[in-house]
C-alpha cells in the first residue's frame, strides 16, 4: 500500500478533478502490476495495474489507495475490470466519499472477492484531502501560503519582497501551485507586485487565477492576463465593469460581508466551477479576512532567515485578537527544512 501511495503522487497536478489514486497488483510476494491515474489519460489506476499484470492477476491481491468505482463515468466501472481479472483479494485504504462513486467495496464482496479496508488510512486521507473536502462540501479545500521573515513580515515598508526565501523554498512553492486547481490574490497584490501567477514547476499545467477586486481596479496590462490560464475576478455587486479589463476574464459579482467580499459566495462559486483546491497567496488583508471568515483549512508558511522589524508589512493583517484564548489554534504541525529556509505546515482549527 505504501508503494501504491508513492505511485498515486505521480499524478499530482494532473489528476484533478479526480482524486490521486495508485494501485499495485501483488502475487506470491512480488509486484506484478502497477498503475496511477492521470486525468487526460482517462484510465484509472486499477485498470493500468491490471493491464500490466495481465494473466498474473488471477488469484492475486490488489492494493489501491481509494475504493474502486462502481459506476459508469468517463470510463466503465473499475469493479467490473477487477472482477473479470480474477483478483482474489482487494486491500483499499479509504472508502470514496463521493456519493456518485461509492459502493465499489460492496460490489466486490458480493462477487466473492475478499475486501480489506483501512490499510495506511491516514496517509491515504492526506493524499486526497482536497478531494475528500470537495466531495463533502462542494467547495474547494483552501490553503493559505505565505513567504515570511522570521518576524512575520512579507515585505519592507517600501514593498520590497524579492526574495525573502531562497531557491529551494521557491521551487517548493511552485510545486504547491502545480498541485492546486486555482490561485487567489487580492487586487492590491496585482497593483503593487504585478505577479504573473503562472505555474513554473513543470511545463504544461494550467491554473485558474482568481482576483478579489471589489471595485474592478485590475489593469488590462496586468501580467496575470499574459498566459492562456482562466482568470476569474470577484467584485462587489453594483460595480460596473470598465472596458479596460480583458473580455477573457470572468467577472462574478458577490455580496459584501463586513465591508469585504463574502467568502462563502466566493467559495461556492469556485465549487460550481469544479475547483477542488484553492491556494491563497496574498496579500495581508486577504490572508486576514480568509482566516477571520474561517475558510482556511491548511497553512503553508515559508520562513526565510531574515528580520525586518516593525516597519515591515506583516503577512497577516489584524485579526482582532485581544486575548490568547482568541488566537487561531493550529493542529498536526509539520516542519521541513528547505535549504537555508524552513516550511511550517498545519491545519487550522476553526
N, C-alpha and C positions, 0 to 999 in steps of 0.2 A: 504493500500500500504506500510506503514511503517513496518507492520508485514511481508509482502512479502519480503521486503529488508533484514530484520533480518534473515528470512529463507534462502534467497539466500546466505548469508555469511557462512552458514553451509557447503557450497560446496567449500569454499576456499581451494586451493591446490589440489582439487580433481575433478574439472570440466574442466580444460584446456585440449585441445584447445578450448573447448566450453565455452560460457560465463556463468557467475554466474546468475542463474535465480531462483526466488522464486514466488510462486503462492498461492493465497488464494481464496477459494470459500465462499461467504457470502450470507446468505438468512435471511430475516426478522430480520436484526440487529444482527445476530450472525454468527460466523465462523463455517462452516460445513465441510471444507476440506482444507488441507494444503499440500504443496509439495515444494521440491527444487531439483536441478539437481546435480548428481554426474556422471561423465563420464563413469565409469566402470559399473554403474547400468543401463545405456542407457536411461531409461525413462526420459522425460522432466518434468519439474516442474508442468506444467499444467496437464499432464496426471496423475501424482501422486496425485495431489489435487482433480481432478475429480473422480478418483477411490475411494478416501477416502470419498468423498461426496455422491457418489452413486446416488440414485434417487432424492436426495435433490438438485441436480444440476438443475433440471427443474425449470425455472423461476428465477434462482439465478444470482448473479453477480460474475464475475471472475476478480480478481485483479492480474496482472502479471507485473514483473519488466521490461520485454523486449517483443517486438512484437512477438506473436506466429508464428512459422514457417509454411510455406505453401508448403513445398517441401518434397520429399522422400529422406532421408539420411540414417543414421543408424536406424532410426525409421520412421514410417509413419508421415504425416503432423499433427501437433498439432491442426491446424484449423479444420480438419475433426473430430477429437475427441470432440472438443468444440461444433461444430455444432450438432453432434449426441447426446450430453449430454443434450441439451435443455437449455443451458445457454442463458439468455436474454440480458445481458449487459456485455461488457468487458472493463475494465479500464487498459490501458497499459501505462507504464511510458515513455518509449522511443521506437522509431522505430529501427529495426535491420538494421545496415549499410551494412551488408553482402549482396552483390547483388544476391547471390545464395539462400538467405533465405527470403529477404524482400517480402512484398506483403500480409502478413497474415491479416493485418488490413483491407485491401480492400476486401479480400475474405470473411471475416466475415460480413462486411457491405452488400456485395452482397447477402448474405443469410438472411438478415433481422435482424442481431444482431447489437445493438447499440454499437459503439466503441468510447471511450473517450481516448484521448492521452494527456500526459503531467503531470499527477499527480506525484509529487515527482521526477520530471525530473532530477534536479541537483544531487540528491542523487543517482539515478539510473545510471547516467552517470559516477560518480566517482566510483561506484561499479564495472563497467566494462571498465574502461579507457584503460586497456591493450587490451582488445578485440576490442574496437572501433578503437583504433590506428592501430592495426594489420589489421583489415578489410579494412581500407582505404589505407594503405601504404605497406602492405605485408612485414613488418619488425617489430621486437619486440619493444614494449614500454620499454624505458630504464630508470632505476632508479639508481642513484649514492648513495651508502650507505657508511658512514664513522663513525668511533668512534673517537672522538676528545677530547682533553683537552680544557679548556675554552679559551686558547690562540691558538687554531687551530692546535695542534700537534697530530700526530698519534703514536709517539714513541720517546724515548730518543735518544740521539746521538748514543748510542750503540745498538739501535734497540729494547729496552725493551718496550713492549706494553701491557703486561698482568698484571692487567687488568685496562684499562682506565675507563670503566664503570662497574656498579655493576650487580648483578644477574638479577634484573628485566629488565634492559635495554638489557642485553644479551639474555634474553628469548624472548623479542620483536624482536630483530634482527634475531633470529632463525625463528620466525613466518614469517618475511619478506621472508626469504629463502624458507620457505614452500609454500608461495604464488607466487613464481616465477618459470618459466619453466627452467631458466638457471642462473648460477652464473659465473662471469668473474673476473679474476685477471691477473696481469702481471707476467712474469716469475721471476722477482726479488722477488716478494712476495712468490713464490713457493720455490725459493732457500734460502731465508732468514728465512721464518716462517714455511715452510713445512706444510701448512694447509691441513686438510682433506676435507674441503668444503662440509661436509656432512650436511644433514638436521636432527637436533636433537630435533625439536619442537614436532613432532609427529612421530610415527613409520610408516614405510611402504611407505613413499613418496620418489620418485626418483627426481633427478635434473640433468640437463646436466651441466657438468663442462667445462668451457671454459678458455683456457690459451692463452694469447698473447705472443708468443715466437719467435721473428724474426729469431734467429739463432739456434733454436731447442736445447736449453740447459736444458730442463726439464729432471731430472734424472729418471731412471727406478724405483728407490725405493721411489719416492715421495708418500706421504700418500694419495694424491687425487686418486691414482690408486687402493687403497685398497678395495673400495666398488664396487658394480655392476653398478654404475652410468655411463652413457656415458661420454666420455671425448673427446673434440674437441680442437685441438691445431692449431692456425693460425700462419703461419710463412711466411717469405719473399720468393718470387719467386726465384728459382735457388738454394735454400739451400737444400743440400742432407740430407736425414733422417738418423740419426745414428741408429745403431742396438740396442741401449740402451732403446729407447722408446718402451713401450709395444705395441704389434701389435693391441691390442684392441682400442688404441687411434686413432681417425680420424685426419689425418694431412691435412690441407687445405691451399694451397699457395694463398697469396693475394699480390697485388701490394703495393708499399710504396708511401706515400704522405708526403712530408716534413720530410723525414727520419723516418716516423712512418708507421706502418701498416695502410692501408686505411680503415677507419671506415665504409665507405659506402659499401665496398665489404664485410666486416665482417658482418654487419647487414643484408645485402641482403642474404648472405649465411645462416645465422641463420633463416631468414624468410623462406627460402626454406626448412629448417628442420622442419618447423611448430612451431618454438619457438615464442610465442606471448609476453612474458615478460622476461626482462633481468635485473639482479641485478649486478651492478659493485661494487666490494668490494676493489679494490686497485691494486697497491699502488698509491703513489702521482703522479708519471709520467703518469700512465694510467688515473687517475682522471682528470689531467690537459689536456691531449690530447683529451679525450672524450668531455670535456667542450668546448675546443677550436674548436673542429670539429662540435659543435652544435648538438650532437646526444643524449644529456641527456634531458629527458622530466621532470624528477622529482628528487628531492634530499631528502634523509633522513639522517640527521646528528644527531648522538647521542653524547651529551656532558656530560663528567664527570667533577666533581668539583675539577679539578687538574690544575696546571700551571707548565709547563716545562721550558719555556723561549726560547730564540733564538737559543740555541744549539740543540733543538729538531728537529725532522723530520716533516715538515709541511704536513698536509693532502692533500694539493693540490700544486703541483709544479708551477713554474712560468707560468702565463697566458699571460704575455706580456702587462699587463695593465699599461699604462703610465699616464692616467688621469681617474678620477672618472667616467666621461661620457662613458668610455670604459668598465666599470665593468659590469659583467653579472647582469641582473635585475631579481629578484625573485618575484613571484606572489602567491596570495592565501596562505599566510604563516599560518601554524598551529603549535601551541606549546603544548607539552604534558609533564607532569611530570611523571617520571618513577623511583620511589624510590628516591634516592638522585641525580639522573641524570635527564636530560630532552632531549626530541626529537624535533627537528625542521624539519618540512616537508614543501616543497614549490615546485612550478612549475617553470621551467626555461624559461625565455622569450628569445627565440633565433629566 
